Amino acid sequence: MATQEPLVFTVTRLSPELICPEKPTPREYKLLSDIDDQETCRFQVPIIQFYRNNNSVVDVLKKDPVKVIREAISKTLVFYYPFAGRLQEGAGRKLAVECTGEGVLFIEANADVTLEQFGDALYPPFPCIEELLFDVPGSAEILNTPLLLIQVTRLKCGGFVLALRHNHTICDAAGFVQFMTALAEIARGASVPSIHPVWQRELLNARDPPRITCTHPEYDDVADMKETMIPTAEIVQRSFFFGPAEILAMRRLVPPRFRKCSTFEVLTAFLWRSRTCSLELDPEEEVRLLCVINARGNFNPSLPLGYYGNAFAFPAALTTAGKLCQSPIEYALELVMKTKEVFNEEYMKSVADLMVLKGRPHFTVVRTFFVSDLTRAGFGTVDFGWGRPAYGGPARGGTVNSFFIPFKNKKGEKGIVVPVWLPASAMEKFALEIDGMLKNNYQFVTEKTSLPIKSAL
């Protein structure tokens, strides 16, 4: 397959500004939970939304998305005022938001490109992402910087791009979609959000005294003795589309007793096995799979409606590279399914306790594959008055993590797009491994790649 020419365009930005809450808000310190302030969450999350010039919405055509969203931000911050504060760190690495009302960063921009020029394959990696979400110098730090950066870029066609970057310690994907939905509702004319935000971070704090009651290999301290970590400079990113035909083909490759397992479980098993095989690790090397699980429905009583803090864990599946690659696919599938079986309210409490007792560690990165299912997160439903986005979700993946993103291809088929990061040498092996497992029945490797893919057909 031929490699597509990269899209190049120019973005003209105005100087960044701070947008404050429209009305006075409380000045206070608000502690984060012991799930929020783990090292895993201490980074900035980029989100991007592409909106068309919707000719069917006549009233909106006369409105400027920059003006609409700028005004909505100041109004929404009255309800979500911690976002307008700054993060501080106290004793024991405990984080708190100092609610100062200083505001969030906002950038107005224009691009000499149309939405159509991005093509049908509107998913990561996006061209010129650093222009659509400008990294304001000094703003990417975790402490003492704005907790939210928003850039609205008008396109030549009348559509626009909304790019956001938020501090992960404040909220997870579900929490941020809740904030974005509130922002969109107010942009469309609402005076208050339909769901009132709830802080109550103490609900996910460690017990007194803290006690680790579950096994947490996801936080093991693993040394990379054989230098298996992938240097960033060698990494390329591709996105793979899995539609109904591909998922059905995968299901046909597993024994009948697994036919009722979820799409997430099947797809994760195939990706983990194929990714591990493509890296050609020593057969005795230990490998991990971490699956993000939303804890909101796993508490009794459930976390309150409107809670927008981090409420997830990622139980780990453990095996060796040799056993994973040499065993039938159902071996990987069983390991994936077991990660959900160990998760419950006690598991979450044990994670919070571990954070306090072990210094709030990062999850194990060495030989780890981290998967987060965003197919039901709701980024694709956020409507500012221009209709639903042509794409909504993560702006990029990561070196060890992949997201499952809902996507509709040009044939109208609904499926899942998965951004994958691998060394260039391993990426082609990964594509061929997946294609081979499906017995070459379907050509589903996308053409939007950073290097050529050999056709296995």
CORGI-V889951 format. One record per helix or strand of 3 or more residues. SS is the DSSP state (~ for helix, > for strand). FROM is the first residue (numbers start at 1). LEN is the number of residues. If there is no record, write none. Layout:
ss->SS from->FROM len->LEN
ss->SS from->FROM len->LEN
This chain:
ss->> from->11 len->3
ss->> from->17 len->3
ss->> from->29 len->3
ss->~ from->39 len->3
ss->> from->44 len->8
ss->~ from->58 len->5
ss->~ from->65 len->15
ss->~ from->81 len->4
ss->> from->86 len->4
ss->~ from->91 len->3
ss->> from->95 len->4
ss->> from->104 len->8
ss->~ from->115 len->4
ss->~ from->129 len->4
ss->> from->148 len->7
ss->> from->160 len->8
ss->~ from->173 len->15
ss->~ from->201 len->4
ss->~ from->217 len->3
ss->~ from->232 len->3
ss->> from->235 len->8
ss->~ from->244 len->9
ss->~ from->256 len->3
ss->~ from->263 len->17
ss->> from->286 len->6
ss->> from->316 len->5
ss->~ from->321 len->6
ss->~ from->329 len->13
ss->~ from->345 len->13
ss->> from->368 len->6
ss->~ from->379 len->3
ss->> from->391 len->4
ss->> from->401 len->8
ss->> from->414 len->10
ss->~ from->424 len->14
